[in-house]
């Protein structure tokens, strides 16, 4: 068995800094709080802020969920609507594990919504990497800079992947979740699972993620897509420059755009996963696209004894573990 590098040996080995993409407006009924936390999840922090402000939890906003077992920096919005600002530090003064620190408090004119941020900056340490991993690190960094397969991370599927089976049972009518939130989680897990399976099939059938005639292409940092009608210099050049990427569907209700041989390839996959896809259509989930290729920005890696220190930035919705897995032979979380 391969020697596995260790991820998240301690929370300080996984630091995430949210890049919101704008500064607080300086006016309005909302407070934007820049918070550092460790050992606590995003939803719990939001509930504590709501409790301190005497408001409903739905009046606290954040852009994305951040890891519990990590040191994370992210913004929260709190709708005070004329209420006095609480002493936020008192919310978190008696934690038994971890910590929560309020680093900034600014006025803002609107609530933060999911997906508002543009990216996340990561500082990660992989402990006890093998000698082979250390020797091959520079080569693997160079490959990763050209892009890696944009899989959804394991955390999307719940503890030991149990959400996948439950999602299938929901889509086939064997299970009906009582809570709307659980239904949303399972729908997301189902779509992510299908995306990952289709991405694996893409790599197995074609060997890489380069464009083919009939493929759907997505522009970097955009939801805009188009279909490849010919593999001309423009398409190939933009692909090499990382301006466009082959996109694969987040399955749901709606027409898919692939043409010709790629449409046939889609149909082959759809037949194999028909119960999943038909179930998503019945749930009225709109089909969308996601890039098959993930490009880490400003990827850097250094070796300290047998540890690897990594820095990079990812657009929202991408998973840092995918980058880490591309740099070592085996990763233990």
QUICOR-V852679 format. One record per residue. RES is the residue in one small letter. PHI is phi in degrees with one decimal (NA if undefined). Layout:
BEGIN
res=RES phi=PHI
res=RES phi=PHI
END
This chain:
BEGIN
res=x phi=NA
res=x phi=-67.8
res=x phi=-71.6
res=x phi=-100.9
res=x phi=-69.5
res=x phi=-104.5
res=x phi=-103.7
res=x phi=62.6
res=x phi=-58.9
res=x phi=-137.1
res=x phi=-57.2
res=x phi=-69.0
res=x phi=-81.0
res=x phi=-138.6
res=x phi=-109.8
res=x phi=-121.6
res=x phi=-120.9
res=x phi=-71.9
res=x phi=-107.2
res=x phi=-72.1
res=x phi=94.7
res=x phi=-155.5
res=x phi=-97.9
res=x phi=-54.8
res=x phi=-72.4
res=x phi=89.3
res=x phi=-150.3
res=x phi=122.1
res=x phi=-86.0
res=x phi=-94.1
res=x phi=-107.0
res=x phi=-95.5
res=x phi=-111.8
res=x phi=-91.9
res=x phi=-121.1
res=x phi=-102.7
res=x phi=-140.6
res=x phi=-150.2
res=x phi=81.7
res=x phi=-132.7
res=x phi=-92.0
res=x phi=-60.8
res=x phi=-64.6
res=x phi=-64.6
res=x phi=-60.0
res=x phi=-61.0
res=x phi=-64.5
res=x phi=-67.4
res=x phi=-65.1
res=x phi=-63.0
res=x phi=-62.0
res=x phi=-66.0
res=x phi=-86.3
res=x phi=69.9
res=x phi=-127.8
res=x phi=-72.2
res=x phi=-59.7
res=x phi=-70.8
res=x phi=-92.0
res=x phi=-108.2
res=x phi=-118.3
res=x phi=-155.6
res=x phi=-86.3
res=x phi=-158.6
res=x phi=-77.8
res=x phi=-116.6
res=x phi=-57.4
res=x phi=-76.8
res=x phi=-87.1
res=x phi=-168.5
res=x phi=-104.3
res=x phi=-126.1
res=x phi=-122.3
res=x phi=-153.4
res=x phi=-93.9
res=x phi=-125.2
res=x phi=-113.5
res=x phi=-128.5
res=x phi=-83.9
res=x phi=-85.2
res=x phi=44.6
res=x phi=88.9
res=x phi=-74.3
res=x phi=-68.8
res=x phi=-73.3
res=x phi=-68.6
res=x phi=-82.7
res=x phi=-59.5
res=x phi=-59.5
res=x phi=-65.2
res=x phi=-61.6
res=x phi=-126.5
res=x phi=-80.7
res=x phi=-125.6
res=x phi=-73.4
res=x phi=-79.0
res=x phi=-129.4
res=x phi=68.7
res=x phi=-158.2
res=x phi=-136.8
res=x phi=-122.1
res=x phi=-90.0
res=x phi=-95.8
res=x phi=-147.7
res=x phi=-138.1
res=x phi=-134.4
res=x phi=-74.9
res=x phi=-151.2
res=x phi=-94.0
res=x phi=-150.9
res=x phi=-74.4
res=x phi=-73.7
res=x phi=-113.2
res=x phi=-58.9
res=x phi=84.7
res=x phi=-68.7
res=x phi=-69.7
res=x phi=-96.5
res=x phi=-165.7
res=x phi=-130.7
res=x phi=-98.1
res=x phi=-118.3
res=x phi=-127.6
res=x phi=-129.0
res=x phi=-116.8
res=x phi=-99.8
res=x phi=-91.8
res=x phi=55.6
res=x phi=-69.5
res=x phi=-72.9
res=x phi=-59.1
res=x phi=-63.2
res=x phi=-64.5
res=x phi=-66.0
res=x phi=-66.3
res=x phi=-96.2
res=x phi=-59.5
res=x phi=-60.1
res=x phi=-62.9
res=x phi=-71.2
res=x phi=-63.4
res=x phi=-60.8
res=x phi=-66.9
res=x phi=-63.8
res=x phi=-63.3
res=x phi=-86.6
res=x phi=118.0
res=x phi=-124.3
res=x phi=-63.2
res=x phi=-86.5
res=x phi=-67.6
res=x phi=-72.5
res=x phi=-75.6
res=x phi=-59.3
res=x phi=-64.1
res=x phi=-70.3
res=x phi=-110.0
res=x phi=79.2
res=x phi=-61.8
res=x phi=54.8
res=x phi=71.4
res=x phi=-66.7
res=x phi=-66.8
res=x phi=-65.1
res=x phi=-64.3
res=x phi=-66.5
res=x phi=-63.0
res=x phi=-62.2
res=x phi=-64.8
res=x phi=-68.1
res=x phi=-68.3
res=x phi=-98.1
res=x phi=84.9
res=x phi=-82.9
res=x phi=-144.3
res=x phi=-124.8
res=x phi=-66.4
res=x phi=-80.0
res=x phi=-101.7
res=x phi=-60.9
res=x phi=-62.1
res=x phi=-65.1
res=x phi=-58.6
res=x phi=-63.1
res=x phi=-62.7
res=x phi=-71.0
res=x phi=-63.4
res=x phi=-63.6
res=x phi=-63.6
res=x phi=-62.9
res=x phi=-65.9
res=x phi=-65.6
res=x phi=-61.9
res=x phi=-63.0
res=x phi=-60.4
res=x phi=-61.1
res=x phi=-66.2
res=x phi=-69.9
res=x phi=-66.6
res=x phi=-60.7
res=x phi=-64.7
res=x phi=-58.9
res=x phi=-65.9
res=x phi=-69.5
res=x phi=-81.4
res=x phi=-117.6
res=x phi=85.9
res=x phi=-156.9
res=x phi=-113.5
res=x phi=-76.1
res=x phi=-72.0
res=x phi=-132.3
res=x phi=-58.2
res=x phi=94.8
res=x phi=-69.8
res=x phi=-92.4
res=x phi=-113.2
res=x phi=-120.5
res=x phi=-77.7
res=x phi=-58.3
res=x phi=55.0
res=x phi=-152.4
res=x phi=-95.3
res=x phi=-68.3
res=x phi=-133.3
res=x phi=-151.5
res=x phi=-102.8
res=x phi=-76.2
res=x phi=-92.7
res=x phi=-155.2
res=x phi=-84.1
res=x phi=-91.7
res=x phi=-62.4
res=x phi=-64.8
res=x phi=-63.6
res=x phi=-65.5
res=x phi=-65.8
res=x phi=-66.3
res=x phi=-65.6
res=x phi=-63.9
res=x phi=-81.9
res=x phi=65.7
res=x phi=-85.8
res=x phi=-135.4
res=x phi=-141.9
res=x phi=-61.9
res=x phi=-107.8
res=x phi=-120.1
res=x phi=-76.1
res=x phi=-93.6
res=x phi=-62.7
res=x phi=176.7
res=x phi=-85.4
res=x phi=141.0
res=x phi=-74.6
res=x phi=-94.0
res=x phi=-99.6
res=x phi=-58.7
res=x phi=-127.4
res=x phi=58.2
res=x phi=-62.0
res=x phi=-71.8
res=x phi=-63.9
res=x phi=-64.2
res=x phi=-63.9
res=x phi=-58.2
res=x phi=-63.1
res=x phi=-63.5
res=x phi=-65.4
res=x phi=-61.7
res=x phi=-66.6
res=x phi=-65.3
res=x phi=-112.4
res=x phi=-55.5
res=x phi=-59.4
res=x phi=-64.2
res=x phi=-68.3
res=x phi=-64.9
res=x phi=-63.9
res=x phi=-66.2
res=x phi=-63.3
res=x phi=-65.3
res=x phi=-80.9
res=x phi=61.6
res=x phi=-83.5
res=x phi=-74.3
res=x phi=-66.6
res=x phi=-148.1
res=x phi=-129.1
res=x phi=-137.1
res=x phi=-62.0
res=x phi=-82.6
res=x phi=-120.0
res=x phi=-110.9
res=x phi=-109.9
res=x phi=-75.9
res=x phi=-89.3
res=x phi=51.6
res=x phi=-72.4
res=x phi=-136.6
res=x phi=-142.6
res=x phi=-133.3
res=x phi=-104.3
res=x phi=-127.1
res=x phi=55.9
res=x phi=-106.6
res=x phi=-103.6
res=x phi=-119.0
res=x phi=-100.7
res=x phi=-126.0
res=x phi=-132.1
res=x phi=-168.9
res=x phi=-126.6
res=x phi=-127.9
res=x phi=-66.2
res=x phi=-61.2
res=x phi=87.9
res=x phi=-99.8
res=x phi=-116.4
res=x phi=-63.5
res=x phi=-62.1
res=x phi=-64.0
res=x phi=-66.9
res=x phi=-61.4
res=x phi=-65.4
res=x phi=-80.5
res=x phi=-101.1
res=x phi=-133.1
res=x phi=-68.8
res=x phi=-147.4
res=x phi=-126.6
res=x phi=-111.5
res=x phi=-97.4
END
